Amino acid sequence: MRKIVHLTLVTLFTGLTFAQDIHWSQFNDNPVFQNPGNTGHFRGDIRFVGNYRDQWRSVTVPYNTISISADANLQKMKHIGYGLMVFHDVVGDGQFRTIELQGNISYLLKLTADSAHIIRPGINIGFNHRQFNFDQFYFDNQYDGLTYNPALSSNEILETDQKSNLNIGVGTIYQWYKDERFNITAGVAAFNLNRPNQGFYNTVVQRDIRANIFARGIYKLNYDWDLIPSMNFSMQGKYREFILGSSVKYTLINKLGSYRALYAGLWYRTKDAAYISVGMDYQSWFVGVSYDINLSSLIPASSGRGGIEIAIRYILNRFNPKKIVHRICPDYI
């Protein structure tokens, strides 16, 4: 007999609709999602980022989240950045699905002529679609006294199984930049400012505003090693998330057009988890992997197992050939 899932509509529509937005352990490796001011803030022409998270597989039906983004600067106006991101999230037995398409635009403001101090404000506009599969649930009325019969009516009346809306966010980042191996970046952002209604019934369930603050730095330790400390704080409704930690970077080679580097990090998410991360730069590619170790009250069910996360980044650098001016030698030479 298939597993019986005892899930009421109250749990479904209050527990999930009041839930917080998605979150990432590798927050530095999903910059467009973190703050719209990060859009276009990188060295190169086009940045592509992909993220995947699989969580709570040891407890229940796993939470799967996929995110893909691309951002760049306008060719003729390098101070204007633009980007797009789409993410897909599936939760629980009812396959509660969230698909969101977000567009960002940012503007670079130089506070000093040498660009040592800059501010980059940005705007985020997103389209959010949520739905679930009602046929995945089992109800008492579908048991004929002996076995479960899916042909029987559940006698549950559902007005709609999907909801779509728009959401708006803003953010800005500040950077003090001495050189590539000694700089500090910090930012603040607020999302869901219009508080869209995400309720499936006539009851209005407004999406809480999500505020985010982050800071990260790079500090040169010696010729090959760098320290990269970071923090990220998110607040949405009654939820709070504070992550603090650091990675170390070891540069294998960085000369004659060849670049390789390794990363290793240790992080702590307060009252929830600790996690480790490793990564590698290979030319224009970066690949990072992290694994959460659950430290919350869910340990009896999770056995300490949280989730795995993968981040992939590729920065495209267009080749711009130098303009060579041909000079005609005079006849007397």
C-alpha positions in Angstrom: 0.0 0.0 0.0 1.3 3.4 -0.9 2.3 5.7 1.9 -0.6 7.7 3.3 0.1 11.4 3.6 -2.0 13.1 6.4 -1.9 16.7 5.2 -4.8 19.2 5.8 -5.6 22.2 3.6 -4.9 24.4 6.6 -1.3 23.2 6.8 -0.9 23.5 3.0 -2.2 27.0 2.6 -0.9 28.6 5.8 2.4 26.8 6.2 3.5 27.2 2.6 2.1 30.6 1.7 3.6 32.3 4.7 7.0 30.6 4.1 10.1 32.6 3.5 11.6 33.2 0.1 14.2 30.7 -1.1 17.7 31.0 0.3 21.2 29.9 -0.7 24.2 28.7 1.3 26.6 30.0 -1.4 25.1 33.5 -1.3 28.2 35.0 -2.8 27.8 32.8 -5.8 24.3 34.0 -6.7 24.9 37.8 -6.9 21.9 38.8 -9.0 19.5 37.2 -6.5 21.3 38.6 -3.5 21.1 42.3 -4.5 20.1 44.0 -7.8 23.1 46.4 -7.2 25.3 43.4 -8.0 24.0 43.3 -11.6 26.8 44.0 -14.0 29.4 44.3 -11.1 32.2 42.1 -12.4 35.2 42.0 -14.7 34.2 40.8 -18.1 31.4 41.1 -20.7 28.7 38.6 -19.8 28.3 36.6 -16.6 26.3 33.3 -16.5 25.5 31.7 -13.1 23.7 28.5 -12.3 22.7 27.2 -8.8 21.2 24.0 -7.6 20.1 23.0 -4.1 18.7 19.7 -2.8 17.6 19.8 0.9 15.9 17.5 3.5 16.2 14.4 1.4 16.8 12.4 4.6 13.6 13.8 6.2 10.9 14.0 3.6 10.3 14.6 -0.1 13.4 16.8 -0.9 13.2 20.5 -1.6 14.7 21.1 -5.1 15.7 24.6 -6.2 17.3 25.6 -9.5 18.4 29.1 -10.5 19.9 30.4 -13.7 21.0 34.0 -14.3 22.9 36.2 -16.8 24.0 39.8 -16.5 26.1 42.3 -18.3 26.7 46.0 -18.9 25.4 48.0 -21.8 28.0 48.2 -24.6 27.9 52.0 -25.1 27.0 52.8 -21.5 29.2 50.7 -19.2 27.8 52.3 -16.1 24.4 50.6 -16.7 24.0 47.0 -15.8 21.2 44.7 -16.7 20.4 41.0 -16.0 17.8 38.3 -15.9 17.2 35.4 -13.5 14.8 32.5 -13.4 14.4 30.0 -10.6 12.3 26.9 -10.2 11.5 25.5 -6.7 9.6 22.3 -5.9 8.5 21.4 -2.3 6.7 18.5 -0.6 4.3 15.7 -1.6 2.0 18.1 -3.4 4.8 19.3 -5.6 4.3 22.9 -4.5 6.0 24.7 -7.4 7.4 28.2 -7.6 8.6 29.7 -10.9 9.9 33.2 -10.8 11.4 35.4 -13.6 13.3 38.5 -12.4 14.8 41.4 -14.2 17.4 43.7 -12.7 18.9 47.0 -13.8 21.7 48.9 -12.0 23.6 52.2 -12.3 27.3 52.7 -11.4 28.1 55.9 -9.5 31.8 56.7 -9.0 32.4 58.6 -5.7 36.1 59.2 -6.6 37.8 59.7 -9.9 40.0 56.6 -9.5 36.9 54.4 -8.8 38.3 53.4 -5.4 34.8 54.2 -3.9 31.7 53.3 -5.9 27.9 53.0 -5.2 25.7 50.9 -7.4 21.9 51.1 -6.8 19.6 48.7 -8.6 15.9 47.8 -9.2 14.4 44.4 -9.3 11.1 43.5 -11.0 9.9 39.9 -10.9 7.0 37.7 -12.1 6.1 35.0 -9.6 3.9 31.9 -10.4 3.0 29.3 -7.8 1.0 26.1 -8.1 0.6 22.7 -6.6 -0.7 19.3 -7.7 -3.9 18.6 -5.8 -4.1 15.0 -7.1 -1.0 14.0 -5.1 -2.8 14.2 -1.8 -4.8 11.4 -0.2 -8.1 11.9 1.8 -10.2 9.7 4.1 -13.1 9.9 1.7 -11.0 8.0 -0.9 -10.9 4.8 1.2 -13.6 2.3 0.5 -13.2 0.6 3.8 -10.5 -1.8 2.6 -8.1 0.0 0.3 -7.3 3.4 -1.2 -9.3 4.1 -4.3 -8.1 7.2 -6.3 -11.3 7.1 -8.4 -13.4 8.2 -5.4 -14.0 11.8 -4.9 -12.1 13.6 -2.1 -15.2 15.9 -1.6 -12.7 18.8 -1.3 -13.7 21.9 -3.2 -10.7 23.9 -4.6 -11.2 27.2 -6.3 -7.7 27.3 -7.9 -4.4 25.5 -7.7 -2.2 28.3 -9.0 -1.4 32.0 -8.4 0.6 34.6 -10.2 1.7 38.1 -9.3 4.4 40.7 -9.7 6.9 41.8 -7.1 9.3 44.8 -6.8 12.6 45.2 -5.1 15.4 47.7 -4.7 19.0 47.5 -3.5 22.4 49.1 -3.5 26.0 48.1 -3.0 29.1 50.0 -1.9 32.6 49.0 -2.7 36.0 50.2 -1.5 38.6 48.9 -3.9 42.4 49.2 -3.3 43.3 46.3 -5.7 42.1 42.9 -6.8 43.3 41.3 -3.6 42.3 43.9 -1.1 38.7 45.3 -1.2 35.4 45.4 0.6 31.9 45.2 -0.8 28.7 45.6 1.2 25.0 46.0 0.3 21.5 46.3 1.5 18.3 45.4 -0.4 14.5 45.0 0.1 12.3 42.7 -2.0 8.5 42.2 -2.3 8.0 45.9 -1.6 4.5 45.8 -3.1 3.6 42.8 -0.9 1.7 40.8 -3.6 -1.2 38.6 -2.6 -0.2 34.9 -2.8 -3.3 33.4 -1.2 -5.1 30.7 -3.1 -8.5 31.4 -1.5 -10.4 34.6 -1.1 -8.3 35.3 2.0 -5.5 37.8 1.2 -2.1 36.4 2.1 0.5 39.1 1.5 4.1 38.1 0.7 6.3 39.5 3.4 9.0 42.1 2.6 12.4 40.4 2.6 15.4 42.6 3.7 18.9 41.5 3.0 22.3 42.9 4.2 25.6 41.4 3.1 29.3 42.2 3.3 32.4 40.5 2.0 36.0 41.3 1.7 39.3 40.0 0.2 42.5 40.3 2.2 45.9 39.2 0.8 47.7 36.9 3.3 50.8 36.2 1.2 51.9 35.7 -2.4 49.5 32.7 -3.0 46.9 32.9 -0.2 43.8 35.2 0.3 41.2 35.4 3.0 37.6 36.0 1.9 35.4 36.6 5.0 31.6 37.2 4.4 28.3 37.6 6.2 24.7 37.6 5.0 21.6 38.6 7.0 18.1 38.1 5.8 14.8 39.1 7.5 11.3 38.2 6.2 8.3 38.4 8.5 9.1 36.3 11.6 12.1 34.6 9.9 15.7 35.6 10.5 18.8 34.1 8.9 22.3 35.1 9.7 25.3 33.5 8.0 28.9 34.2 9.0 32.1 32.5 7.8 35.0 32.7 5.5 36.8 31.0 2.6 40.5 30.8 1.9 41.8 31.0 -1.7 45.0 29.4 -2.9 46.1 30.6 -6.4 47.8 27.8 -8.3 48.8 29.8 -11.3 48.0 33.3 -12.6 50.3 34.2 -15.4 50.7 34.1 -19.2 46.9 33.8 -19.7 46.6 30.8 -17.4 44.6 31.0 -14.2 43.8 28.3 -11.6 42.7 28.8 -7.9 41.2 26.6 -5.2 38.8 27.6 -2.4 37.7 26.1 0.9 35.3 27.6 3.4 33.6 27.1 6.8 30.2 28.8 7.6 27.6 28.9 10.3 23.9 29.7 9.9 22.7 30.6 13.4 20.3 28.2 15.1 20.1 26.1 11.9 23.3 24.6 10.4 27.0 24.7 9.8 28.4 24.0 6.3 31.6 23.5 4.4 32.3 24.7 0.9 35.0 24.0 -1.7 35.5 25.5 -5.1 37.8 26.0 -8.0 38.5 28.7 -10.6 39.6 27.4 -14.0 40.2 30.2 -16.5 36.8 31.9 -16.8 34.9 29.1 -15.0 34.1 28.6 -11.4 32.5 25.6 -9.7 31.6 25.5 -6.0 30.0 22.8 -3.8 28.7 23.1 -0.3 27.0 20.7 2.2 24.9 21.7 5.1 25.1 19.9 8.5 21.8 20.4 10.3 22.2 21.6 13.9 18.5 22.6 14.6 15.8 20.8 16.5 15.2 18.7 13.4 18.3 16.6 14.1 16.2 13.6 15.4 14.7 13.3 12.0 17.5 14.6 9.8 20.4 12.8 11.6 22.3 16.0 10.9 22.0 15.8 7.2 20.9 19.0 5.6 21.4 19.7 1.9 23.9 19.9 -0.9 24.3 22.9 -3.1 26.2 23.5 -6.4 27.2 26.8 -8.0 28.6 27.2 -11.5 29.8 30.5 -13.0 31.2 31.4 -16.4 32.3 34.9 -17.4 32.5 35.6 -21.2 35.2 38.0 -22.3 34.8 39.1 -25.9 37.9 39.4 -28.0 38.3 43.0 -29.1 41.2 43.2 -31.7 43.4 46.2 -31.6 42.9 48.7 -34.4 46.1 48.7 -36.4 46.8 51.8 -38.5 48.9 51.0 -41.6 51.4 53.7 -42.5 52.7 54.2 -46.0 56.4 54.7 -46.2 57.6 57.6 -48.2 59.4 56.9 -51.6 62.7 58.2 -50.4 63.2 55.5 -47.7 
